Amino acid sequence: MKPYKSYFIGINLKQPLFLITICLSIFSGQLLAQTDYGDIENWAAHPWKHDPSDSLPKALQANYVIDSSVDVFFIHPTSYTQQTFDQWNASLQDAVLNKKTDESSILYQASVFNASCRVFAPRYRQANLKAFYLDSLTAKPYFDTAYADIQTAFQYYLEHFNGGRPIIIASHSQGTLHAARLLKTFFDGQNLNNKLVCAYLIGLPVPINYFTHIKPCTNEFATGCFVSWRTYKDGYIPERVFQESFKAVVVNPLTWTMGDSIASADLNKGAILRNFNKIVPHAVNAQVHGNVLWSSKPDVPGKIFFTQKNYHIGDINLFYMNIRENIATRIRLFWK
């Protein structure tokens, strides 16, 4: 089973299989009580507490101006990556895992929104990374459990925190699996879509026809649309991508278009790599190539020893400053 594939192109399950799925969910202990998002500890990032999403790279601290007229609902990627585990869905009370989430995706990814948005990022019973490699029927209850938390958190956010404010939906990896489902349920063809500034659905493929009404953004100024990409070293395409039967949306984060011309590294305004406090300008170029985004090897000392071809972990970080600027641009155009 190829990871990710069936979750975005859809499965027409027959009723007996659906019932089996529910039974699997019940007997695996996944149908649990709703998570209480009135408890601020169940938020990895929240404007009412200080958390890593409030952090700024040192170079940005002197001229930091907050414009928080818009909210971002950020769904973090998989941090539950243990190879051995007792349950397929993470516990929200796992302090070690929560710390790992906070010091990775909340710091290095959610923080990109903090100049322009109030940041809301729920903790959720994320599925273990290995769930992506199960067949879709077996994996479904684990991802459903994770999504149930996301939906509960978003409904709580709407009822208690939103107050009619515009919204950005943002995500990475497993978070994008749930964010796309959330958009389809709450925004696509719904009144709430009028409040959507943009959706940043990063790290997993989103088919071009996944939504009925929400379209891909075709330039840096468009609003009410979504962008998506997943990054690999130029010249490399993993086997599972060759086997995809759908056209994925791929937007170049250096040009914010879907054209396939190479965007020079000169357009890259800064990446955040291992050192959060160091902005690396012109770190990589970028080019849309079929269903993926290609980039050059990060231009940093010691890059000769960097042999990784899958840049999934850097989908946001490699384009940190461009994303940060684009968020502000789309918000400005949304208000106009």
LUMKOL-51497 format. One line per field, with one value per residue (C-alpha): residue number from 1; x, z, y. Coordinates in steps of 0.02 Angstrom, whole numbers, plus 50000, padded with zeros to 5 digits. Layout:
N
pos: [NUM/...]
east: [X/...]
up: [Z/...]
north: [Y/...]
***
This chain:
336
pos: [1/2/3/4/5/6/7/8/9/10/11/12/13/14/15/16/17/18/19/20/21/22/23/24/25/26/27/28/29/30/31/32/33/34/35/36/37/38/39/40/41/42/43/44/45/46/47/48/49/50/51/52/53/54/55/56/57/58/59/60/61/62/63/64/65/66/67/68/69/70/71/72/73/74/75/76/77/78/79/80/81/82/83/84/85/86/87/88/89/90/91/92/93/94/95/96/97/98/99/100/101/102/103/104/105/106/107/108/109/110/111/112/113/114/115/116/117/118/119/120/121/122/123/124/125/126/127/128/129/130/131/132/133/134/135/136/137/138/139/140/141/142/143/144/145/146/147/148/149/150/151/152/153/154/155/156/157/158/159/160/161/162/163/164/165/166/167/168/169/170/171/172/173/174/175/176/177/178/179/180/181/182/183/184/185/186/187/188/189/190/191/192/193/194/195/196/197/198/199/200/201/202/203/204/205/206/207/208/209/210/211/212/213/214/215/216/217/218/219/220/221/222/223/224/225/226/227/228/229/230/231/232/233/234/235/236/237/238/239/240/241/242/243/244/245/246/247/248/249/250/251/252/253/254/255/256/257/258/259/260/261/262/263/264/265/266/267/268/269/270/271/272/273/274/275/276/277/278/279/280/281/282/283/284/285/286/287/288/289/290/291/292/293/294/295/296/297/298/299/300/301/302/303/304/305/306/307/308/309/310/311/312/313/314/315/316/317/318/319/320/321/322/323/324/325/326/327/328/329/330/331/332/333/334/335/336]
east: [50000/50073/50065/49942/49865/49691/49657/49647/49578/49436/49370/49194/49172/49025/48917/48986/49164/49107/49033/49195/49288/49174/49198/49386/49376/49274/49377/49542/49483/49485/49307/49346/49265/49284/49440/49407/49475/49417/49575/49715/49838/49757/49824/50004/49988/49860/49861/49816/49979/50162/50219/50352/50240/50274/50460/50554/50721/50845/50861/50675/50661/50713/50577/50438/50266/50114/49957/49843/49679/49672/49681/49777/49716/49875/49874/50046/50128/50165/50279/50218/50353/50401/50439/50369/50209/50061/49924/49903/49847/49951/49897/49872/49949/50114/50228/50380/50285/50206/50378/50441/50294/50320/50506/50491/50337/50263/50430/50493/50328/50185/50296/50297/50122/50153/50178/50010/49898/49842/49903/49790/49865/49770/49852/49766/49773/49883/49904/50074/50182/50166/49980/50023/50093/49941/49803/49668/49534/49648/49715/49548/49496/49664/49654/49470/49516/49645/49524/49387/49500/49537/49352/49311/49450/49396/49214/49269/49379/49233/49115/49234/49378/49342/49216/49194/49379/49456/49543/49696/49701/49879/49956/50100/50107/49978/49908/49869/49772/49658/49660/49596/49455/49416/49409/49296/49177/49172/49223/49198/49035/48992/48967/49128/49225/49197/49311/49451/49605/49705/49744/49925/49909/50090/50183/50051/49976/49806/49721/49673/49489/49482/49375/49219/49230/49400/49526/49716/49796/49869/49970/50036/49885/49738/49628/49497/49608/49741/49923/50012/50181/50300/50485/50619/50794/50796/50803/50725/50549/50504/50424/50256/50239/50263/50116/49995/49845/49793/49859/49916/49916/50095/50125/50301/50328/50457/50338/50167/50121/50100/50215/50360/50501/50645/50633/50808/50876/50894/50705/50723/50714/50771/50764/50767/50870/50938/50975/50808/50893/50987/50899/50989/50953/50951/50955/50872/50790/50623/50535/50366/50395/50239/50164/50311/50418/50602/50732/50919/51024/51023/51171/51248/51421/51449/51316/51429/51390/51202/51138/50953/50839/50673/50657/50489/50552/50598/50437/50403/50575/50662/50544/50512/50531/50437/50291/50297/50289/50153/50041/50047/50016/49862/49791/49814/49726/49589/49543/49537]
up: [50000/49951/50092/50075/49909/49954/50081/49953/49798/49899/49930/49892/50037/50032/50187/50256/50247/50331/50474/50489/50502/50643/50732/50714/50784/50935/50977/50956/51086/50967/50996/51153/51241/51154/51198/51304/51208/51346/51433/51366/51396/51249/51134/51076/51025/51089/51100/51285/51332/51288/51179/51045/50906/50984/50947/50825/50739/50813/50653/50658/50839/50823/50699/50755/50725/50765/50657/50730/50646/50569/50651/50591/50635/50617/50616/50655/50568/50641/50791/50852/50757/50881/50798/50946/51032/51131/51040/50865/50922/51033/51207/51238/51409/51337/51403/51307/51142/51175/51207/51044/50950/51029/50997/50816/50714/50831/50842/50664/50569/50666/50710/50527/50556/50715/50639/50552/50650/50817/50815/50867/50856/50942/51014/50943/50953/50801/50715/50725/50571/50530/50499/50331/50276/50322/50199/50198/50286/50431/50448/50436/50620/50674/50558/50602/50786/50747/50638/50770/50884/50746/50710/50895/50917/50767/50822/50995/50914/50809/50957/51085/51000/50820/50841/50653/50615/50449/50454/50381/50383/50383/50401/50363/50327/50432/50476/50292/50284/50419/50358/50185/50265/50380/50233/50135/50284/50348/50203/50031/49969/50144/50210/50309/50147/50143/50295/50217/50181/50116/50157/50162/50137/50136/50135/50063/49887/49863/49699/49592/49598/49783/49826/49732/49762/49839/49699/49696/49716/49549/49612/49771/49792/49778/49929/49971/49887/49938/49904/49918/49883/49941/49916/49845/49781/49599/49486/49613/49612/49733/49665/49748/49654/49487/49533/49576/49460/49498/49463/49624/49655/49666/49696/49693/49857/49776/49641/49708/49536/49464/49316/49291/49265/49388/49519/49561/49737/49727/49756/49916/50055/50191/50259/50439/50455/50613/50699/50726/50756/50592/50431/50279/50124/49949/50027/49882/49714/49672/49522/49498/49417/49391/49559/49664/49699/49661/49749/49747/49889/50032/50010/50182/50248/50237/50104/50015/50155/50141/50038/50084/49931/50021/50091/50175/50343/50262/50162/50264/50334/50165/50115/50288/50246/50081/50169/50308/50182/50080/50231/50259/50074/50064/50224/50157/49995/50088/50183/50021]
north: [50000/50167/50295/50438/50387/50328/50464/50603/50519/50442/50267/50208/50088/49970/49962/49797/49866/50026/49923/49825/49990/50049/49884/49897/50072/50016/49863/49955/50080/50229/50291/50389/50535/50703/50800/50955/51104/51219/51157/51264/51122/51034/51170/51163/51346/51470/51661/51652/51567/51586/51443/51408/51479/51650/51633/51743/51715/51837/51939/51981/52031/52213/52262/52147/52221/52114/52121/51989/52034/51859/51688/51536/51362/51259/51069/51002/50853/50682/50685/50514/50419/50284/50118/50021/50078/50015/50111/50178/50350/50461/50510/50696/50670/50608/50747/50686/50683/50853/50927/50851/50928/51099/51104/51048/51093/51223/51315/51292/51294/51374/51523/51577/51647/51745/51918/51915/51797/51734/51554/51411/51236/51095/50943/50791/50603/50592/50424/50344/50367/50182/50205/50283/50116/50012/49971/50104/50001/49957/50134/50222/50214/50284/50433/50456/50467/50600/50697/50688/50791/50916/50940/50957/51085/51185/51188/51246/51379/51443/51450/51526/51617/51665/51805/51824/51848/51792/51623/51541/51351/51285/51114/50999/50812/50716/50886/50914/50751/50821/51002/50953/50855/51003/51123/51007/50993/51172/51285/51208/51282/51342/51520/51504/51506/51694/51704/51599/51704/51556/51375/51317/51128/51075/50910/50792/50791/50872/50823/50972/50922/50876/51027/51081/51268/51304/51326/51327/51498/51552/51701/51780/51895/51774/51738/51609/51479/51352/51315/51149/51071/50934/50956/50841/50867/50919/50768/50649/50577/50437/50280/50311/50477/50388/50278/50418/50422/50602/50776/50857/51043/51107/51292/51361/51455/51569/51632/51576/51511/51337/51368/51248/51374/51367/51504/51562/51548/51738/51742/51642/51772/51656/51480/51422/51264/51183/51348/51434/51601/51602/51652/51581/51688/51611/51437/51344/51371/51291/51217/51133/50964/50860/50816/50876/51029/51013/51118/51128/51059/51187/51305/51287/51240/51053/51028/50905/50782/50809/50663/50664/50680/50693/50870/50836/50899/51065/51095/51252/51292/51303/51444/51518/51703/51691/51609/51738/51879/51795/51776/51964/51998/51888/51961/52137/52091/51999/52158/52256]
***
